[in-house]
Amino acid sequence: MTLFTPITGFIGGSLIGAAAGSLLLFNGDILGWSGFISSALLDPVKTLKETPWKVTFLASFCLATTTYMRYVDPNRLADSGGPSKLAFALGGLLVGFGTTLGNGCTSGHGICGLARFSKRSFANVLSFMSTGMLTSCLMSSMEGNNLLRTMETNPIHSQYGMLFSMAIILAALPNLSDKKTLGAALSGTFGACGLAIGGIVSWATIQAFLTVSTLWKDPLQYDPTVMCVMGSGVIVSWISYQFLPNYSITKSPETCMKKPLENDAFHVPTNTAIDWKLIGGGAVFGVGWSVGCLCPGAALFNVAAGSEGAMFCWFPCFVGGAYLAQRLAEYSNYKDKAKTT
């Protein structure tokens, strides 16, 4: 079990906040790992054509990951035991479905949304935190009879991670002249380092945080490091908003902020609806986060590092879950339009 590490949690969270701030101030965009990954994999042609900076972000993230794992902390993912292959697969499916349906995860809603005091993000974070903690507590009561946990170490195949990273980097090379390259590259690098230093990429850190029942069983074994990561991330992200001209949390960002780049729009969500998709998506994500112990950003780090469970079980199922959620959202929108005609 991990121990409480507030200093590294604060440093890691601050770097994640800096990742969000870099993307906001340089590009006018919101950091959302789940959206970046799903859009790049489900519709790569459209992503490369309309938002090539997302591929640059992913490339810099993967490059930072492989560098960190090779030269800084090769044992970062060396936790023994953890999610089984079934848990990785089920977790990926639920996270893909939930984050797509709810339009965000721990970065888009958790870091960026809370920093701008979005009511939608508060509702989504409350939803996924509640279901994540409840699921983790239920799973902890099933020790000795739990197919979702294993005593085996999750193998790391660094060569596969390197091949994955190289493929993403090669896809990003033709777009290095894009005006959003610098902001995307800085954000991806800060994000990968922040997740690693903060410990969010480790299944043990996530499980020790979500299993709140530990507090009344053995308080010394409870690890609130994730709260330090998210708290410092939100603070640094909030600070970045203060550098935007005419910013006000009481006004729509589209109307009160100047354009960060010439002839380019500022892409901050302005939707204020708290509907079943937002709450339901957050709830499903929370369950998947608890089962597989990976959020989208941490999963991408694990894949780039060569984690067998993340690469061959979690990631493919994440794509499938995201696709199913897209189809459900399209069907729901179709039904809503049919009712109004």
N, C-alpha and C positions, 0 to 999 in steps of 0.2 A: 504494500500500500504506500502511496506517496505521502509526503509530509507537506505541511503548509509552507509555501515559499512566497511570501508577499513581495519581496524585493524583485525577484525575477518575474513575478506576475505583473508587478507595476511596470517594469521595463518592457516586457513583452506587450502588454496592453497599450502602452504609450506608442510603441512602434506600429501597432495595428491602427491606432488613432491617427498616426502620421500617414499611414497608407491611405486612410480615408480622406485626410486633409489634402494630401498631394493630388489625389484624383479630383477632389472638389475644386481646389484653387487653380490648378493647371488646366484641367479639362472641363470643369463644370459638370462632372458626373458623380454618381453615387457608387460607392464600393458595395458590390453584391456578388459574392463568390458563387452562390447557387445560380444566379442569372447568367453570369459569365460562362460558367461551365456548360449549363444546359443549352444555351443559345449556340455556343461554339460547336457542340456535338450534334444537336438536333438539326441545325440549319447552318452548316459551316460556310456554304456559298454566300448566303445572305450576310453572315457575320463578317466575312472577309471583305465583302463589297461595301457594306454600310457602316460597320463599326470595327474596322481592323485593329483599333487600339486595344480591343478586348483580347485579341490574340497576342498582342505585344505584352499586355499585362500577364497573361498566362505563361508566356515564354520567360519573362523576367522572374516570375514566381518560381517556375521550375528550375531555372538556372541558379537562383539563390538557394533553393532547396538542396540540389545536388552538391553545391559548394559547401553549404553548411554541414551536410551529412558526411562529406569527405574530409573536410579540414578543421571543422570546429568541434562537432560532437557526434562522432560515428555511432555512439550508443544511445542516441536520443530515443530510438524506437525499440530498445532492447528489453522492454517490460516482459516478464514471464506471464504465461497464461493470458486470459483476456477473451474477447469475443470469438466464438466459433465461426466456421465458414458460413453456417446457417445464419448466425447473427449478423455477419457482415452483409450477406445478401438481403436479408429482411430489412436491416437498418438502411441500406442504400435505397431499396425500393420505397420505403416509407419517407425517407428524407427527400428523395427526388419528387415524390408525389406532393408531400406537404409544403415544401418550399416553393414549388411551382404554383400550387393552388393558392398559397398565402402570400405570394409575391415577395419572398425574402426569408432570411435566416438570421443567424447571430450577427452577421455583418450589416446587411441591408436594413433590417429592423432594429437589431440590438445595438450596434455601434452608431450607425448613421441616423437611424430613425429617432432613437432616444436623445441623441445630441441636439436635434432640432425640435424636440418636444412634440413629436407626432403622436396623436392619440391612437392612430391605427397601429403604430409600432408598439406603443405601450400595451395595447390589447393583444397583439400577436406575441410579444415577449412573455406576457403573463400566461398566455395559453400554452406556449411550448415549454416554459419553465415548469408549469404545474404538471402537465402530463409527463414530462421527462422525469421529474422527481418522483411522481407516483409510480411510474413504471419501474424505475430503478429500485425503489423500496420494495415493490412486489417481487422483483427478481431476486433481491437479496435474501428474501424469506424462503427461496427455493433452493438454497445451497445443498449440493449433493444430488439434486435431481433437476438439473437445469441444462437443457440442450443448447442454450444460447451462450454458455461459457465453457471454456476448455482450459486445461492445465498446460497445454502445449504452447510453445512460443510461436508467435506469428513469424514465419520466415521472411527475411529481407533479401531480395534479389536486386542488388544495386545496378546490375547490367541492364535489367529490364526497365528500371526507372530511368537510367541514362538514355535508353532508346526512346522512351516516351517523351522525355524532355527534349531530345534532339529533334524529334518530329514536330513538336510545338514551336521550337526555336526556328526551324527551317521555314515553317509556315508564316512566321512573323517577319522574316528577313525582307521580303519584297515591299513591306509597308513601313520601313524604318524612317522614311522621309515624311510620314504623316505628322501633322502638327501636334497630335496628341501623344506622340511616342514618349516624350520625356516624362510627362505626368504618369502615364501608364506604367513605364518601366520603374520609376521610383516607387509607385504604389505597390507593384508586385513584389519588389525586393523588400520593402519595409514589411509588407504583410507576411511573407514567408518567414522572415527572421523573427517577427513578433510572435507568430504562432509557436515557433520552435522554442524560443526563450521563455515564453509564458507557460509552456507545457501543454498547450491545448491539443497538440498532435498526439499526445499519449493517452491511451484508453484509460489507464489507471487514474489519471488526473480527473477525467470527466466522470468516471464512475464514483470516485471518492467525493466529488462535489454533489452529484445528483442524488446520492443515497443519503438523504437527510435523516433517515431513521437512525443513522450512526450517532447522531447528536445525543440521543437519550440512552443509547446502548453503551457507547464508548466514545465520548466527545473528543478525546485526543486523536482518534483515527479519522475524524472528519476533516476534509480538506477544502477550504473556501477559496483556494487560489484563483479559480475561475472568476469569482466576484472581483478580485483585484484586477484581473485582466480586463474584464468588461468595464469596470468602473473607470480605470485609467484611460481605456480606449474611448469611452464616451466623453470624458473630460477633454482629451486632446482633440477629438473630433469637434466638440462644441467650440473650442478655442478657434479652430480653423474657420468656422462660420463667422466669427467676429471680424475677420479680415475682409469679408465681402461688403462692398459698398451698399449702404442703405438696407442692410439686413435687419429683419425684424421677424420674430417668431409669430407675431400676430397677423402677418400678411402673407399672401401667397408668394413663394420664392420667385415664381415666374414674373411677378409684377414689381417686386421691390429690389431685385438684384440686377446689377449691370452684367452684360454678357462677358464671360471670362475670356473668350476668344473672338476675334473679329469674324463676323458673319456666322456665328455659331450660337446655338441656343443653350440655355442653362437647363440641364436635365435633372431636376429634383422632383420627386413625386408630389403631386398636389391633391391626389385623391384622399378624401376624408371619410369615406364610407367604411363603417365597421360592420361587415356582413358575414354570412356563414362561411364563405370561402376563406376569409381572413382568419377567423377563429378556428374553423375546422382544419385548415391547412397548417396553422401553428400547432394544433393539438397532434396531428399526425406526425409532423416534424419532430415534436418533443418525444414521442414514443420511439421513432426511428433513431433519434440522437442517443437515447438511453440504451437501446438494444445494441446498436453498432458502435456506440461511443465515438462517433465521428460526425462532425458538421462538415459542410461542403469544403471549406477552406482547409481544415485538418485532413480531410480525405484526399484532396489534391496534393498536399504535402506528402502524405503516405504513399500515394501512387508514384510521384516523382522520385521518392526515395527507394521505391521498389518493394513496398509491402505487398506480400502475396495476397492476403485477405482483401486489402483495399483495391488492388489492381484487378484481380480476377473475379471477385465476388461483389464487393460494394459498388464499384464504379459502373459496371454494366447494368446492375439493377437500378442504380440511381437514374441512369438515362431512361430506362424503361418506365420508372415511376414518374419522371418528368413528362414523358410522352403521354402517359395515361391521364395525368392532370391537365395537360393542354387540351386533350380531346374532351374531357369532362367540362372544362371551362367554356370551350367552344359550343358544346351542346347546351350548356346552361344559358349562355348568351343568346343562342338561337331560340330557345324556349321563351326567354324573356321578351325578345323582339316579336315573337309570334303572338304573345298575349296582348301586346300593345297595338297590333294591326287588325 
